Amino acid sequence: MTETLMHRLAWGVAALCVAPIIAAALAALGGDLSTWRDVLSSVLPRYTITTLILVSIVALGTALIGTGAAWLVTVYKFPGVRWLEVALALPLAFPAYVMAYAYTDLLDHPGAVQSLLRDLTGWGPRDYWFPEIRSLGGAAMMLTFVLYPYVYLLARASFRQQSSNAFLVARTLGRAPMRAFWRVALPMARPAIMGGVLLAVMETIADYGTVAFFNVQTFSTGIYQAWFSVGDRAAAAQLALCLLFFALLLAGLERAQRGKAQRAGRGGARFEVLAKPELTGWKGWGAFALCMVPVMFGFVIPAVMLSVMAAGSGHNISQEVYLGLMVNSVTLASIAAVLTVLGAILIGFRARTRPGRTSRGLVVGAGLGYAVPGGVIAVGLMVPLAGLDNAIDAFMEAQFGIDTGLLITGSIWLMVLAYMARFMAAALNAYDSGMATVPAHYDAIARSLGQGAGRLLWRVHLPVARTSVLTALLIVFVDVMKELPATLILHPFNFQTLAVRAHRLASDERLAEAAVPSLALVAFGLVPVLILCRALGRESARG
């Protein structure tokens, strides 16, 4: 394969990734002004207020839990700290909507907690007040416990890399440990913490499964309802444009925070190589309890609840219907992962061999999808391609009397394109991290030996970066398995995945049956988290 062809393919992949975003914006801007007025006067204020409240609660919750846990496990020694270092990352394995199913079965009116309360007190249904899990607060709690690991992982990495000199100087000047933390360590880690919070916020505005199950009216639920319940594609596109603007604003803030994080204070002895003060007695067990709370609520309790629900449902994952869903999910995720990573390799190769502003723009454009909710990408694909499908069908019917049906929008390839646009950034980041270990002079040596672009990529780049390529494949595979809004909008009528099946069963209040595909999703999600935990364990051992 010639270098020119590879570069053209890279541009083609980037164009495919950015096309749905542009299409969604054009479909919204081209809509009727009367639809805009209806959206602005009716649903937009409600969606905006609800989304902002949800985002604010999740941002505050993830910041407090993630930062506090990261500081405790990084700086102090107490019972179970080595185990907690990795356990605190486990909630990442849970899709938020799956956790919502588990806690609803536990805390809803017929659930185990309220049933036990009525049995112990003899109260009737109207004799007591209990917090409603199906509410804005319930959705915020689910998202907070699933997303705080973003803040925890970035804050922990920042604390470990900080110079401890300033912290020690503050201690020698008589500052208490907590005051030194607030005045010295926390300001230096602020860019990393804010980066984690912004990632959590972007996941929050993209979430559909949790807010839909709890009947919380956000932009994501509004897009889906406008598309399917009302059948108003113009309103769906205009809501998608509003959500796109919000998501891109957050993406810009996240990128700015990332740049600041690269300039955070370094130099001197790091926290990881200093002797950690040991917390004994009630202080040590208190620190353990504080760190254990998010692990319990974010992983242990929902995992146990899903297992109990699945066991009592009379269904198991080995049944034919679930095996078919697993085959569909794994096939779809595998195709999407392979094509996405191949696209990331082409774009990464173009950026490496021809560095400059154009290449940077190519990478940024291809990676925009990470900040765009799946519902927006789905709308951006469906609006133009559904029209193209109908035009082809009308032409074939008029000219040849053939009903072609939905050639494009009725296939899984539209879903694969949506996943490529959504998760290309994840593949690019993983691949770039591996390519950063390949010295630039390797390319020059290969060129001097007469190696063309294809051989340079195949015989030099990929062998060195093979671990990163496998990591990228794994990350995209799991992300596709868990993706719900884009899958719900784009999947063919005769094609369901584990995520769609779990959502449909939960929507019909068949929570016990929904637990079976939900557990399968958690099991797939555990794979990258366990790999991450293994890496964290090796890092702690070296420290």
RODO-2510 file (C-alpha; in nm, 4 decimals, decimal comma):
residues 543
     n   res          X          Y          Z
     1     m     0,0000     0,0000     0,0000
     2     t     0,1476     0,3328    -0,1034
     3     e     0,1870     0,6204     0,1382
     4     t    -0,0414     0,8429    -0,0682
     5     l    -0,3205     0,5846    -0,0571
     6     m    -0,2796     0,5443     0,3197
     7     h    -0,3037     0,9196     0,3701
     8     r    -0,6168     0,9369     0,1545
     9     l    -0,7729     0,6561     0,3540
    10     a    -0,6913     0,8460     0,6741
    11     w    -0,8746     1,1505     0,5407
    12     g    -1,1666     0,9286     0,4412
    13     v    -1,1905     0,7782     0,7896
    14     a    -1,1788     1,1232     0,9507
    15     a    -1,4519     1,2430     0,7140
    16     l    -1,6727     0,9475     0,8084
    17     c    -1,6224     1,0262     1,1778
    18     v    -1,7081     1,3944     1,1538
    19     a    -1,9895     1,3584     0,8967
    20     p    -2,2641     1,2574     1,1464
    21     i    -2,1873     1,5593     1,3640
    22     i    -2,2061     1,7965     1,0686
    23     a    -2,5213     1,6253     0,9411
    24     a    -2,6946     1,6615     1,2791
    25     a    -2,6109     2,0327     1,2864
    26     l    -2,7297     2,0878     0,9288
    27     a    -3,0525     1,8946     0,9878
    28     a    -3,1269     2,1099     1,2914
    29     l    -3,0416     2,4405     1,1234
    30     g    -3,2455     2,3440     0,8194
    31     g    -3,5553     2,2732     1,0266
    32     d    -3,8748     2,4771     1,0249
    33     l    -3,8653     2,7916     1,2395
    34     s    -4,2009     2,6954     1,3875
    35     t    -4,0446     2,3764     1,5205
    36     w    -3,7627     2,5806     1,6721
    37     r    -4,0170     2,8061     1,8425
    38     d    -4,2091     2,5073     1,9775
    39     v    -3,8890     2,3509     2,1121
    40     l    -3,7709     2,6777     2,2698
    41     s    -4,1026     2,7511     2,4367
    42     s    -4,2030     2,4033     2,5519
    43     v    -3,9382     2,1431     2,6257
    44     l    -3,6039     2,3240     2,6017
    45     p    -3,6258     2,5103     2,9371
    46     r    -3,7218     2,1907     3,1206
    47     y    -3,4510     1,9821     2,9552
    48     t    -3,1899     2,2515     3,0171
    49     i    -3,2697     2,2948     3,3864
    50     t    -3,2888     1,9204     3,4538
    51     t    -2,9659     1,8499     3,2669
    52     l    -2,7802     2,1299     3,4491
    53     i    -2,9004     2,0090     3,7900
    54     l    -2,8004     1,6512     3,7086
    55     v    -2,4605     1,7618     3,5800
    56     s    -2,3980     1,9783     3,8879
    57     i    -2,4765     1,6985     4,1332
    58     v    -2,2636     1,4443     3,9458
    59     a    -1,9740     1,6898     3,9112
    60     l    -1,9734     1,7662     4,2845
    61     g    -2,0175     1,4021     4,3869
    62     t    -1,7468     1,2615     4,1607
    63     a    -1,5048     1,5387     4,2629
    64     l    -1,5507     1,4742     4,6356
    65     i    -1,5427     1,0940     4,6203
    66     g    -1,2691     1,0603     4,3596
    67     t    -1,0350     1,3214     4,5067
    68     g    -1,0804     1,2115     4,8677
    69     a    -1,0223     0,8436     4,7883
    70     a    -0,7205     0,9230     4,5700
    71     w    -0,5583     1,1308     4,8437
    72     l    -0,6099     0,8688     5,1145
    73     v    -0,4716     0,5722     4,9173
    74     t    -0,1787     0,7747     4,7784
    75     v    -0,0511     0,9446     5,0929
    76     y    -0,1439     0,7178     5,3848
    77     k    -0,0923     0,3587     5,4899
    78     f    -0,3900     0,1916     5,6566
    79     p    -0,5593    -0,1523     5,6629
    80     g    -0,6553    -0,2761     5,3161
    81     v    -0,5035     0,0181     5,1270
    82     r    -0,3299    -0,2007     4,8666
    83     w    -0,6577    -0,3756     4,7871
    84     l    -0,8543    -0,0500     4,7827
    85     e    -0,6150     0,1064     4,5323
    86     v    -0,7535    -0,1221     4,2644
    87     a    -1,1019    -0,1882     4,4055
    88     l    -1,1896     0,1810     4,3778
    89     a    -1,1678     0,1483     3,9977
    90     l    -1,4130    -0,1466     3,9758
    91     p    -1,7363     0,0585     3,9367
    92     l    -1,6147     0,1522     3,5870
    93     a    -1,7279    -0,1971     3,4822
    94     f    -2,0930    -0,1051     3,5412
    95     p    -2,3013     0,0796     3,2846
    96     a    -2,5009     0,3320     3,4866
    97     y    -2,8320     0,1992     3,3549
    98     v    -2,7450    -0,1516     3,4750
    99     m    -2,6757    -0,0179     3,8247
   100     a    -3,0112     0,1607     3,8078
   101     y    -3,1887    -0,1729     3,7517
   102     a    -3,0177    -0,3270     4,0553
   103     y    -3,0937    -0,0395     4,2941
   104     t    -3,4526    -0,0101     4,1768
   105     d    -3,5130    -0,3739     4,2634
   106     l    -3,3511    -0,3129     4,6042
   107     l    -3,4990     0,0259     4,7039
   108     d    -3,8322     0,0563     4,5203
   109     h    -4,1599     0,0113     4,7096
   110     p    -4,1826    -0,3686     4,6589
   111     g    -3,8063    -0,4048     4,7030
   112     a    -3,6195    -0,5800     4,9828
   113     v    -3,5378    -0,2680     5,1902
   114     q    -3,8889    -0,1224     5,2105
   115     s    -4,0474    -0,4648     5,2515
   116     l    -3,8191    -0,5344     5,5487
   117     l    -3,8981    -0,1914     5,6938
   118     r    -4,2729    -0,2590     5,6759
   119     d    -4,2323    -0,6060     5,8262
   120     l    -4,0295    -0,4725     6,1209
   121     t    -4,2528    -0,1731     6,1975
   122     g    -4,5940    -0,2908     6,0859
   123     w    -4,6356     0,0283     5,8814
   124     g    -4,8595     0,0473     5,5800
   125     p    -4,7597     0,1936     5,2441
   126     r    -4,8737     0,5444     5,3438
   127     d    -4,7400     0,5439     5,6997
   128     y    -4,3819     0,6413     5,6206
   129     w    -4,1650     0,8396     5,3809
   130     f    -3,8828     0,6785     5,1851
   131     p    -3,6558     0,8471     4,9271
   132     e    -3,7758     0,7811     4,5725
   133     i    -3,5070     0,6012     4,3752
   134     r    -3,6769     0,6808     4,0425
   135     s    -3,5965     1,0488     4,0553
   136     l    -3,3393     1,3066     3,9543
   137     g    -3,1515     1,2391     4,2767
   138     g    -3,1550     0,8651     4,2108
   139     a    -3,0159     0,9132     3,8596
   140     a    -2,7457     1,1427     3,9964
   141     m    -2,6493     0,8814     4,2555
   142     m    -2,6199     0,6049     3,9940
   143     l    -2,4058     0,8195     3,7653
   144     t    -2,1881     0,9440     4,0505
   145     f    -2,0988     0,5957     4,1736
   146     v    -2,0248     0,4760     3,8200
   147     l    -1,8232     0,7796     3,7075
   148     y    -1,6192     0,8825     4,0146
   149     p    -1,3333     0,6470     3,9038
   150     y    -1,2532     0,8954     3,6252
   151     v    -1,1648     1,1530     3,8917
   152     y    -1,0042     0,8955     4,1203
   153     l    -0,7662     0,7617     3,8548
   154     l    -0,6579     1,1027     3,7256
   155     a    -0,6267     1,2554     4,0737
   156     r    -0,4296     0,9559     4,2013
   157     a    -0,1903     0,9786     3,9088
   158     s    -0,1467     1,3507     3,9720
   159     f    -0,0849     1,3078     4,3443
   160     r     0,1731     1,0357     4,2789
   161     q     0,3606     1,2504     4,0275
   162     q     0,3600     1,5699     4,2343
   163     s     0,6731     1,6993     4,3977
   164     s     0,6310     1,6478     4,7704
   165     n     0,8746     1,9271     4,8579
   166     a     0,6084     2,1976     4,8765
   167     f     0,3856     1,9756     5,0884
   168     l     0,6720     1,8968     5,3277
   169     v     0,7636     2,2646     5,3545
   170     a     0,4042     2,3429     5,4507
   171     r     0,4192     2,0730     5,7183
   172     t     0,7475     2,2046     5,8609
   173     l     0,5868     2,5506     5,8849
   174     g     0,3275     2,4103     6,1198
   175     r     0,0438     2,3425     5,8791
   176     a    -0,1785     2,0511     5,9746
   177     p    -0,1952     1,7681     5,7166
   178     m    -0,5456     1,8650     5,6055
   179     r    -0,4553     2,2331     5,5757
   180     a    -0,1432     2,1445     5,3763
   181     f    -0,3588     1,9322     5,1501
   182     w    -0,6011     2,2190     5,0840
   183     r    -0,3318     2,4831     5,0334
   184     v    -0,0631     2,2856     4,8465
   185     a    -0,1484     1,9396     4,7090
   186     l    -0,5034     2,0120     4,5940
   187     p    -0,4206     2,3253     4,3873
   188     m    -0,1415     2,1362     4,2059
   189     a    -0,3791     1,8482     4,1272
   190     r    -0,6686     2,0746     4,0265
   191     p    -0,6192     2,0427     3,6469
   192     a    -0,6220     1,6619     3,6675
   193     i    -0,9248     1,6636     3,8993
   194     m    -1,1134     1,9021     3,6739
   195     g    -1,0241     1,6868     3,3741
   196     g    -1,1772     1,3838     3,5469
   197     v    -1,4864     1,5822     3,6485
   198     l    -1,5372     1,7067     3,2925
   199     l    -1,5093     1,3517     3,1589
   200     a    -1,7742     1,2435     3,4102
   201     v    -1,9945     1,5368     3,3081
   202     m    -1,9657     1,4478     2,9385
   203     e    -2,0674     1,0900     3,0167
   204     t    -2,3607     1,2275     3,2180
   205     i    -2,5034     1,4380     2,9379
   206     a    -2,4579     1,1438     2,6983
   207     d    -2,6403     0,8975     2,9254
   208     y    -2,9784     0,7773     2,8114
   209     g    -3,0473     0,4441     2,9813
   210     t    -3,0402     0,5703     3,3404
   211     v    -3,2398     0,8893     3,2945
   212     a    -3,4956     0,7165     3,0708
   213     f    -3,5492     0,4360     3,3226
   214     f    -3,5937     0,6884     3,6050
   215     n    -3,8139     0,9109     3,3844
   216     v    -3,5833     1,2109     3,4197
   217     q    -3,6357     1,4595     3,1357
   218     t    -3,2934     1,5489     2,9935
   219     f    -3,1734     1,6285     2,6422
   220     s    -3,0933     1,2601     2,5790
   221     t    -3,4442     1,1410     2,6633
   222     g    -3,5906     1,4335     2,4704
   223     i    -3,4060     1,3352     2,1513
   224     y    -3,5264     0,9758     2,1757
   225     q    -3,8864     1,0733     2,2552
   226     a    -3,8987     1,3275     1,9714
   227     w    -3,7649     1,0656     1,7298
   228     f    -3,9737     0,7615     1,8263
   229     s    -4,2695     0,8693     2,0420
   230     v    -4,3629     1,1877     1,8553
   231     g    -4,2054     1,1091     1,5183
   232     d    -4,0739     1,4666     1,4882
   233     r    -3,7280     1,4288     1,3353
   234     a    -3,6808     1,8044     1,3030
   235     a    -3,7322     1,8529     1,6777
   236     a    -3,4986     1,5600     1,7484
   237     a    -3,2297     1,7172     1,5294
   238     q    -3,2709     2,0569     1,6972
   239     l    -3,2466     1,9062     2,0454
   240     a    -2,9418     1,7163     1,9244
   241     l    -2,7848     2,0449     1,8115
   242     c    -2,8388     2,1978     2,1571
   243     l    -2,6821     1,8946     2,3207
   244     l    -2,3976     1,8996     2,0671
   245     f    -2,3179     2,2612     2,1527
   246     f    -2,3092     2,1785     2,5250
   247     a    -2,0920     1,8710     2,4669
   248     l    -1,8403     2,0558     2,2481
   249     l    -1,8174     2,3330     2,5074
   250     l    -1,7306     2,0734     2,7704
   251     a    -1,4826     1,9094     2,5325
   252     g    -1,3064     2,2432     2,4898
   253     l    -1,2878     2,2864     2,8661
   254     e    -1,1528     1,9330     2,9060
   255     r    -0,8830     1,9940     2,6431
   256     a    -0,7818     2,3188     2,8132
   257     q    -0,7616     2,1394     3,1494
   258     r    -0,5525     1,8648     2,9914
   259     g    -0,3057     2,1249     2,8679
   260     k    -0,2802     2,2744     3,2151
   261     a    -0,2299     1,9318     3,3680
   262     q     0,0774     1,8809     3,1529
   263     r     0,2306     2,1873     3,3193
   264     a     0,1440     2,0904     3,6772
   265     g     0,4240     2,1137     3,9282
   266     r     0,6906     1,8450     3,8988
   267     g     1,0404     1,8032     4,0266
   268     g     1,1772     1,6782     4,3544
   269     a     1,0831     1,3631     4,5417
   270     r     0,7377     1,2319     4,4537
   271     f     0,4757     1,1195     4,7047
   272     e     0,5062     0,7617     4,5850
   273     v     0,8676     0,7281     4,7027
   274     l     0,8191     0,8865     5,0452
   275     a     0,7514     0,6917     5,3612
   276     k     0,3751     0,6956     5,4075
   277     p     0,2419     0,7899     5,7518
   278     e     0,0540     0,4948     5,8974
   279     l    -0,2991     0,5390     6,0258
   280     t    -0,3669     0,3005     6,3127
   281     g    -0,6630     0,2275     6,5334
   282     w    -0,9883     0,4068     6,4615
   283     k    -0,8191     0,6442     6,2161
   284     g    -0,6954     0,3573     5,9999
   285     w    -1,0278     0,1781     6,0010
   286     g    -1,2070     0,5079     5,9453
   287     a    -0,9992     0,5687     5,6305
   288     f    -1,0760     0,2132     5,5177
   289     a    -1,4492     0,2697     5,5724
   290     l    -1,4486     0,5977     5,3807
   291     c    -1,2791     0,4351     5,0818
   292     m    -1,4947     0,1247     5,1072
   293     v    -1,8255     0,3131     5,0845
   294     p    -1,8007     0,3945     4,7098
   295     v    -1,6751     0,0415     4,6384
   296     m    -1,9727    -0,1081     4,8211
   297     f    -2,2336     0,1172     4,6612
   298     g    -2,0651     0,1298     4,3209
   299     f    -1,9768    -0,2370     4,2749
   300     v    -2,0428    -0,4869     4,5534
   301     i    -2,4113    -0,4170     4,6253
   302     p    -2,5250    -0,3900     4,2608
   303     a    -2,3225    -0,6996     4,1655
   304     v    -2,4822    -0,9006     4,4473
   305     m    -2,8292    -0,7673     4,3635
   306     l    -2,7967    -0,8533     3,9942
   307     s    -2,6764    -1,2027     4,0812
   308     v    -2,9716    -1,2589     4,3160
   309     m    -3,2172    -1,1186     4,0589
   310     a    -3,0724    -1,3355     3,7823
   311     a    -3,0845    -1,6470     4,0006
   312     g    -3,4506    -1,5862     4,0817
   313     s    -3,5552    -1,5057     3,7266
   314     g    -3,5535    -1,8631     3,6024
   315     h    -3,3313    -1,7544     3,3133
   316     n    -2,9601    -1,8012     3,2548
   317     i    -2,7099    -1,6789     3,0013
   318     s    -2,6781    -2,0240     2,8421
   319     q    -3,0343    -2,0145     2,7058
   320     e    -3,0694    -1,9883     2,3297
   321     v    -3,2173    -1,6373     2,3310
   322     y    -2,9294    -1,4966     2,5356
   323     l    -2,6685    -1,6851     2,3366
   324     g    -2,8141    -1,5231     2,0250
   325     l    -2,7932    -1,1801     2,1885
   326     m    -2,4334    -1,2460     2,2903
   327     v    -2,3467    -1,3520     1,9351
   328     n    -2,5065    -1,0338     1,7992
   329     s    -2,3315    -0,8129     2,0557
   330     v    -1,9907    -0,9761     2,0195
   331     t    -2,0112    -0,9782     1,6379
   332     l    -2,1135    -0,6139     1,6210
   333     a    -1,8559    -0,5038     1,8792
   334     s    -1,5789    -0,7036     1,7089
   335     i    -1,6476    -0,5558     1,3646
   336     a    -1,6713    -0,2046     1,5051
   337     a    -1,3539    -0,2466     1,7134
   338     v    -1,1459    -0,3791     1,4236
   339     l    -1,2597    -0,1110     1,1792
   340     t    -1,2223     0,1673     1,4364
   341     v    -0,8699     0,0637     1,5325
   342     l    -0,7703     0,0255     1,1670
   343     g    -0,8958     0,3781     1,1102
   344     a    -0,7042     0,5011     1,4150
   345     i    -0,3845     0,3381     1,2835
   346     l    -0,4240     0,5118     0,9471
   347     i    -0,4889     0,8499     1,1076
   348     g    -0,2053     0,8021     1,3575
   349     f     0,0329     0,7018     1,0782
   350     r    -0,0633     1,0131     0,8780
   351     a    -0,0055     1,2335     1,1824
   352     r     0,3356     1,0753     1,2502
   353     t     0,4716     1,0780     0,8970
   354     r     0,3440     1,4266     0,8146
   355     p     0,3385     1,6215     1,1427
   356     g     0,1959     1,9696     1,1437
   357     r    -0,1174     2,1742     1,1915
   358     t    -0,3103     1,9819     0,9255
   359     s    -0,2402     1,6490     1,0907
   360     r    -0,3345     1,7848     1,4314
   361     g    -0,6621     1,9089     1,2860
   362     l    -0,7205     1,5678     1,1308
   363     v    -0,6738     1,3950     1,4669
   364     v    -0,8950     1,6448     1,6519
   365     g    -1,1699     1,6203     1,3906
   366     a    -1,1690     1,2398     1,3905
   367     g    -1,1803     1,2356     1,7705
   368     l    -1,4674     1,4799     1,8142
   369     g    -1,7086     1,1935     1,8645
   370     y    -1,5858     1,1225     2,2179
   371     a    -1,7543     1,4452     2,3283
   372     v    -2,0743     1,3856     2,1314
   373     p    -2,3541     1,1716     2,2806
   374     g    -2,4493     0,8619     2,0863
   375     g    -2,8001     0,9954     2,0297
   376     v    -2,6645     1,2999     1,8453
   377     i    -2,4494     1,0823     1,6176
   378     a    -2,7446     0,8512     1,5508
   379     v    -2,9673     1,1441     1,4529
   380     g    -2,6915     1,2822     1,2318
   381     l    -2,6764     0,9524     1,0439
   382     m    -3,0452     0,8711     1,0271
   383     v    -3,1746     1,2021     0,8922
   384     p    -2,9763     1,2096     0,5638
   385     l    -2,9429     0,8351     0,5097
   386     a    -3,3101     0,7644     0,5701
   387     g    -3,3865     1,0171     0,2980
   388     l    -3,1354     0,8489     0,0681
   389     d    -3,2904     0,5077     0,1398
   390     n    -3,6380     0,6376     0,0562
   391     a    -3,5116     0,8020    -0,2642
   392     i    -3,3461     0,4775    -0,3792
   393     d    -3,6593     0,2787    -0,2977
   394     a    -3,8844     0,5249    -0,4842
   395     f    -3,6569     0,5217    -0,7895
   396     m    -3,6343     0,1426    -0,8051
   397     e    -4,0095     0,1090    -0,7525
   398     a    -4,0878     0,3591    -1,0286
   399     q    -3,8347     0,2298    -1,2818
   400     f    -3,8262    -0,1438    -1,2200
   401     g    -4,1130    -0,2221    -0,9833
   402     i    -3,8668    -0,3439    -0,7182
   403     d    -3,9143    -0,2666    -0,3502
   404     t    -3,5600    -0,2319    -0,2140
   405     g    -3,6598    -0,1595     0,1432
   406     l    -3,4055    -0,0021     0,3786
   407     l    -3,0706    -0,0841     0,2226
   408     i    -2,8620     0,1428     0,4475
   409     t    -3,0618     0,2320     0,7573
   410     g    -3,1853    -0,1247     0,7902
   411     s    -2,8368    -0,2759     0,8247
   412     i    -2,5812    -0,3068     1,1019
   413     w    -2,3266    -0,1097     0,8979
   414     l    -2,4930     0,2150     0,9945
   415     m    -2,4442     0,1160     1,3588
   416     v    -2,0786     0,0358     1,2908
   417     l    -2,0300     0,3813     1,1387
   418     a    -2,1904     0,5415     1,4444
   419     y    -1,9585     0,3471     1,6765
   420     m    -1,6556     0,4495     1,4699
   421     a    -1,7527     0,8149     1,5015
   422     r    -1,8281     0,7780     1,8737
   423     f    -1,5216     0,5841     1,9847
   424     m    -1,2466     0,6810     1,7401
   425     a    -1,0918     0,9082     2,0043
   426     a    -1,0515     0,6157     2,2455
   427     a    -0,8702     0,4125     1,9796
   428     l    -0,6531     0,7102     1,8791
   429     n    -0,5505     0,7815     2,2387
   430     a    -0,4562     0,4191     2,3060
   431     y    -0,2633     0,3876     1,9779
   432     d    -0,0823     0,7205     2,0256
   433     s     0,0310     0,6158     2,3710
   434     g     0,2039     0,3151     2,2160
   435     m     0,3524     0,5116     1,9271
   436     a     0,5017     0,7601     2,1725
   437     t     0,7480     0,4829     2,2685
   438     v     0,8718     0,4466     1,9088
   439     p     1,1706     0,6810     1,8595
   440     a     1,1500     0,9036     1,5518
   441     h     1,4845     0,7818     1,4199
   442     y     1,3348     0,4329     1,3689
   443     d     1,1370     0,5787     1,0805
   444     a     1,4467     0,7339     0,9269
   445     i     1,6391     0,4068     0,9560
   446     a     1,3581     0,2118     0,7903
   447     r     1,3324     0,4676     0,5113
   448     s     1,7085     0,4553     0,4504
   449     l     1,6809     0,0779     0,4123
   450     g     1,4240     0,1221     0,1356
   451     q     1,1116     0,0376     0,3357
   452     g     0,7923     0,1916     0,1971
   453     a     0,5006     0,3237     0,3998
   454     g     0,3269    -0,0136     0,4253
   455     r     0,6385    -0,1977     0,5402
   456     l     0,7268     0,0827     0,7835
   457     l     0,3861     0,0486     0,9473
   458     w     0,3780    -0,3331     0,9382
   459     r     0,7395    -0,4104     1,0329
   460     v     0,8289    -0,1188     1,2634
   461     h     0,5319     0,0645     1,4118
   462     l     0,2843    -0,2168     1,4781
   463     p     0,5302    -0,4631     1,6388
   464     v     0,6404    -0,1976     1,8883
   465     a     0,2881    -0,0693     1,9532
   466     r     0,1105    -0,4072     1,9487
   467     t     0,0146    -0,3864     2,3176
   468     s    -0,1456    -0,0471     2,2611
   469     v    -0,3273    -0,1780     1,9543
   470     l    -0,4696    -0,4673     2,1566
   471     t    -0,5668    -0,2240     2,4317
   472     a    -0,7445    -0,0033     2,1773
   473     l    -0,9320    -0,3050     2,0392
   474     l    -1,0410    -0,4058     2,3890
   475     i    -1,1527    -0,0567     2,4904
   476     v    -1,3608    -0,0003     2,1773
   477     f    -1,5066    -0,3533     2,1978
   478     v    -1,6343    -0,2982     2,5515
   479     d    -1,7573     0,0547     2,4799
   480     v    -1,9624    -0,0747     2,1862
   481     m    -2,1050    -0,3548     2,4017
   482     k    -2,2344    -0,0991     2,6543
   483     e    -2,3479     0,1765     2,4142
   484     l    -2,7243     0,2217     2,4407
   485     p    -2,8704     0,5407     2,2808
   486     a    -2,7100     0,4998     1,9378
   487     t    -2,7935     0,1286     1,9376
   488     l    -3,1572     0,1917     2,0305
   489     i    -3,2042     0,4403     1,7471
   490     l    -3,0106     0,2588     1,4763
   491     h    -3,0522    -0,1147     1,5332
   492     p    -3,2562    -0,3082     1,2719
   493     f    -3,5918    -0,4428     1,3850
   494     n    -3,4733    -0,8034     1,3784
   495     f    -3,1389    -0,7371     1,5476
   496     q    -3,1012    -0,6895     1,9245
   497     t    -2,7986    -0,6680     2,1524
   498     l    -2,7514    -0,7367     2,5221
   499     a    -2,7802    -0,3645     2,5995
   500     v    -3,1050    -0,3248     2,4026
   501     r    -3,2530    -0,6409     2,5541
   502     a    -3,1711    -0,5305     2,9087
   503     h    -3,3209    -0,1874     2,8450
   504     r    -3,6410    -0,3267     2,6918
   505     l    -3,6959    -0,5750     2,9757
   506     a    -3,6322    -0,3080     3,2390
   507     s    -3,8697    -0,0673     3,0614
   508     d    -4,1387    -0,3374     3,0901
   509     e    -4,0594    -0,3676     3,4641
   510     r    -3,9172    -0,7186     3,4152
   511     l    -3,6126    -0,6359     3,6241
   512     a    -3,5286    -0,9929     3,7227
   513     e    -3,5066    -1,0960     3,3579
   514     a    -3,3107    -0,7787     3,2735
   515     a    -3,0494    -0,8856     3,5279
   516     v    -2,9277    -1,1701     3,3050
   517     p    -2,8094    -0,9619     3,0055
   518     s    -2,7019    -0,6906     3,2487
   519     l    -2,4652    -0,9301     3,4255
   520     a    -2,3180    -1,0277     3,0900
   521     l    -2,2513    -0,6598     3,0154
   522     v    -2,0812    -0,6159     3,3530
   523     a    -1,8669    -0,9233     3,2883
   524     f    -1,7488    -0,7782     2,9572
   525     g    -1,6900    -0,4423     3,1245
   526     l    -1,4757    -0,6039     3,3924
   527     v    -1,2145    -0,7149     3,1386
   528     p    -1,0516    -0,3739     3,0754
   529     v    -1,1001    -0,2710     3,4379
   530     l    -0,9170    -0,5821     3,5615
   531     i    -0,6355    -0,5121     3,3161
   532     l    -0,6193    -0,1580     3,4539
   533     c    -0,6233    -0,2895     3,8106
   534     r    -0,3384    -0,5259     3,7279
   535     a    -0,1364    -0,2347     3,5929
   536     l    -0,2130    -0,0334     3,9070
   537     g    -0,1054    -0,3268     4,1210
   538     r     0,2291    -0,3538     3,9426
   539     e     0,2755     0,0219     3,9783
   540     s     0,2080     0,0071     4,3528
   541     a     0,4482    -0,2829     4,3935
   542     r     0,7244    -0,0836     4,2215
   543     g     0,6417     0,2195     4,4353
***
